[in-house]
């Protein structure tokens, strides 16, 4: 490493050894927008179906449209944050997210609700895409992987708490009340970002290029085998989880006869495995490396899904066995997601917003397809869920082979040597 590289790094005020805890908490809440906005109303699916006089597939469509909006929003908001900074787009989008949830609470019919969910997904995507970009702005190398793990560990509280809150609230205040709670949570997020998150992308480092250049940057990243393979691993793993998330309310309540509240307890127990896996990853990744931790995660994801599918196809799947296997599956996704994200973001040091947008758009775009797909087989069987989950986890295993080894020495050092500063990780004066 040259002295110039040291000078560049030492003169960059936005680079830190670690993010302050209060900022990580706020970023964790913002990154937890998706599980809050999806998992909190899952226990109310059956009551929504009756209240809105609609079908199970249309209720699942409300989840799909949120994910589509979440995917599309990242493609727009990520490059916008590269050009105009992180703070203003984040604040504006969080305000719109609050308004969209209020519309959901007031929706007179299913199609108004579907439209409001798309808007909520579009605006809510800012928390995730900009949150990841802020981490990339402030820290790099193994510290970035560790910070992402801590960030995801904090945000992983959402899928544990959200269904419990939803299950507890669905009887006393109904599904509309749940969306008023989400509106209030969005207001809290807005003021947390306003008061505690300074601008992380200085004006001299912002992109001054137009839409065409942003598209070219995205194409360049997608042509990068390491970036694309890691994103594919993450998206396929997420697709398996979305098949479980969208189908499990009907499978657990209709097939196994559990109540909405009992379902929320089971879902929260499984979701807590995310917190455990993120915490474990934050501890082990500086010692073992992101590549190996991702491999462990993908292996657990595939094996747990394979066993679950075999049991489901045989027609003899005890509830306890299903819950244990799904808990292992969700925990494995925690290892897969944090390390695949860190490895992919390491390939986009000069366009963190665009890189984060592509990751999120592909992830949630793919997940939005899996949600209605499992509904095609009806709400009285777990077979469609098992088929989709097995297909996704098999794909993740295959994609991981293309991302198994870094393409260059700098990737290996940047992710395994805490003292290494790659030239590519120094912000370009052109941005």
Buried (B, 14 or more C-beta within 10 A) or exposed (E): EEEEBEEBBEEBEBBBEEBEEEBBBBBBBBBBBBBBBBBBBBBBBBBBBEEBEBEBBBBBBBBBBBBBBBBBBBBBBBBBBBBBBBBEBBBBBBBBBBBBBBBBBEBEEBBEBBBBBBBBBBBBBBBBBBBBBBBBBBBBBBBBBBBBBBBBBBBBBBBBBBBBBBBBBBEEEBBBBBBBBBBEBBBEBBEBBBEEBEBBBBEEBBBEBEEEBBEEBBEBBEEBEBBBBBBBBBBBBBBBBBBBBBBBBBBBBBBBEBBBBBBBBBBBBBBBBBBBBBBBBBEBBBEBBBBBBBBBBBBBBBBBBBBBBEBBBEEEBEEEEBBBBBBBBBBBBBBBBBBBBBBBBBBBBBBBBBBBBBBBBBBBBBBBBBBBBBBEBEBEBBBBBBBBBBBBBBBBBBBBEBBEEBBEEBBBBBBBEEEBBBEBBBBEEEB
